[in-house]
Every structure is written in structure tokens, then in C-alpha cells.
Amino acid sequence: FVTLSPTGERRPTLVDTCIGCGLGPSDVKLQKQCQVDGCGNCFCRPMWCLVCLGRWFAARQDQSTPQVWLQGTAPCPTCRAKFCVLDVAHIDSPLHSGSDD
């Protein structure tokens, strides 16, 4: 679903490291793109990588019904605005400020 979503803005500055794993770049942003009732606007800067945000989302779904997880919502890990998988936008940014330098 994320690959089908519109790409977020391209940022010319360095990208922070994901605060979840501390390894990858923070490469996703929550942007309301769906028509789901209950989803809100998140104004947080990108702080999470796709893998960590995916794990966060999955952990907040009903564990007994994984077949409907993609229809669910979860709170933003930072501001608690509700989002669904359609609201996850990949950030197009070529630079990463991690310790790879």
C-alpha cells in the first residue's frame, strides 16, 4: 500500500535516523489521504522508518483477526492522531544523517 501512495515531499536537508530502530532513515510520513472516518491529520515530522511504523501499526491491531489488519487504524506513535495504511507516505530524500559517514 505504501508504494501505491503518493510520495511525500522531497526534503533537501539530511534525514534523521529512525527513532524506533536507530538504524534506518526516517523515511515515512503520515499524510491523511484516505476517506476513513476517524483518521486525522498528523503534523509530526518524519521520525520512523517504514519497518518500525509497520510494526507499530500491526501491534495495535486485533491479534486474533490478522486478516483484517489492513482495514484498521492506529495512533501516530508521537501525536496519537489516528491513521490507516493509506495515510502512510514514503519520503523521497537522498541524504541520511546516520553514522554511515
Residue pairs with C-beta under 8 A, 6 or more apart in sequence:
1 70
1 85
1 86
1 88
2 28
2 50
2 85
2 88
2 89
2 90
3 90
5 33
5 86
5 87
5 88
5 89
5 90
6 31
6 33
6 89
7 89
7 90
7 91
7 92
8 28
8 29
8 31
8 46
8 89
8 90
8 91
8 92
9 91
9 92
10 91
10 92
10 93
11 91
11 93
13 95
14 95
14 96
14 97
15 25
15 26
15 27
15 46
15 91
15 93
15 95
15 96
15 97
16 25
16 26
16 45
16 46
16 47
16 97
17 23
17 24
17 25
17 26
17 96
17 97
17 98
18 24
18 25
18 26
18 27
18 47
18 48
18 49
18 52
19 26
19 47
19 48
20 48
20 49
20 52
20 53
20 55
20 56
20 77
21 49
21 51
21 52
23 49
23 98
24 49
24 51
24 52
24 98
25 49
25 93
25 96
25 98
26 46
26 47
26 48
26 49
26 91
27 46
27 49
27 50
27 90
27 91
27 93
28 46
28 48
28 49
28 50
28 53
28 88
28 89
28 90
28 91
29 42
29 44
29 45
29 46
29 88
29 89
29 91
30 42
30 44
30 76
30 81
30 83
30 87
30 88
30 89
31 42
31 87
31 89
32 39
32 40
32 41
32 42
32 83
32 87
33 86
33 87
33 89
34 84
34 86
34 87
36 73
36 84
36 86
38 73
38 82
39 73
39 81
39 82
39 83
39 84
39 87
40 81
40 82
40 83
41 81
42 76
42 78
42 79
42 81
42 83
42 87
43 79
44 76
44 78
44 79
46 91
47 77
47 78
48 56
48 77
50 88
50 90
53 77
53 88
56 74
56 77
57 69
57 72
57 74
57 85
58 69
60 72
60 74
60 75
61 68
61 69
61 72
61 74
62 68
62 69
62 72
70 85
71 84
72 84
73 82
73 83
73 84
74 82
74 83
74 84
75 81
75 82
75 83
76 82
76 83
